[in-house]
Amino acid sequence: MVAAVVGVVLLGCLAVFQVSLIAGAPLGRFAWGGQHVVLPTALRIGSAVSLVLYGLFAALILQVAGALDVLPRGVADVAIWVLTAYFAVGVLMNAVSRSVPERLVMTPVALALAVVCLVLALQ
């Protein structure tokens, strides 16, 4: 359950970050390749989509940890492996970002989420 709490807290922090980006906070150098200080409309929409995904990811993490029961077990078991791979790819994508702030901040966050999902998938 500790892994699930860590994962949900990280996703919650990312959600707050995305809301800040949508609201026009000058934090764009930490996201979406870091090419904009304030995100343009298209990337703000992408941040809104990210919010929805983070909610789904958190629900999946809580399901696999046994705190929720919304998906059939087999679906959740496969989905947590897919989510693990998603965050593993995120580690690579953030690690090669042209934005130094994005590399330094988001790479470890994606790695932590990949590890959380891996731990849950192996339970």
N, C-alpha and C positions, 0 to 999 in steps of 0.2 A: 504493500500500500504506500510505502514511502516513495517509491519510484513514481507512482501515479500522482501523488501530491506534488512532487517536484515538477513533473510534466505539466500538470494543470496550472501551477503557479507560473512557470515559464510562458506557457501559452497566454495566460492572463496578462503578463507583462508585455508580450508581443501585441496583444489586442489593444492595450493602452497606447503603445507606441504607434500602431496603425491609426487609431482614432486621432492621435496628435497630428499625424501626417495628413489625414483627411481634412482636419481643421486648419491646415496651413502652417503648422509649426515648421521652423527651418531646420528640420532633421533629415532632409532627403539624402544627405551624404551617407547615411547609415542604411539606405534601402534602395532597391530597384537599380542597382549599379552605381549609385552615388553621383549621378550626373546632374542632379537638380538639388538645389538647397531647399526650395519649396516645390512640392510636386505639382506637375501640370494635371489637368482634369483627368486624363486617361489613366494616369498612375494613381490618382486618388480613388478612382473607380476600382482599380486593381487592389488597393488597400482595403476597400469595402468588401470585396470578394474574399480577401484574406481573413477578414473578421468572421465571416460565415464559416470558412474552412476551419479556423481555429476552434470555433464552437463545436463543429463536428469532430475534430481531432480530440478535443477534451472529452467529449461524450464517449468516444471509442476507448480512450485511455481508461476512463472510469469504468466502462463496461468490462474491459479485460481485467481490471483490478477487482472486480466483483461489487462495485458500488452502484452500478446501474444494470438494468436488464432490459434493453430495448431491441437488440439484434439477436438473431439466432447465433448460438455459440460458434458454429462453423464459420459463419460470415465474419464474426468478430475476430476469430483466430486467423483467418486469412488477411483481413483488413489491417491488423496490427503489424503483420509482416510487410504489407504494402506501405504502411506509414513509416516503418523503420527504413525501408529503401528510399522513400521520399526524403526523409531527413538526411540520410546518408548522401544522397545526391545534393541536397542543400548544403552540406558541409563542403563538398567539392565546388559547387557554384560560388559560394561565399568566399572560399579560399582563393579563387582566381579572379575575384572582383577587382576592377581597376581602382575602386575606392578603398583606400587604406582604412578609414574608419569602419566601413562595412566589413572588411576582412577581419579586423581586430575584434569587433564586437559580435557580429552575427555568426562567424564561423564557430566560435565556442558555444553559442546558443544552439545552433543547429546540431552540433556534436552532442551536446547534453541531451537534446530531445531524441536524437538517434539512439543514444545509449539507454535512455528511459524506455523507449519503445522496444529495443532489443531485450532488455531485462524482462519487460512484461510479456513479450512474445515467447520467451524461453520458460516462463512459469509453467 
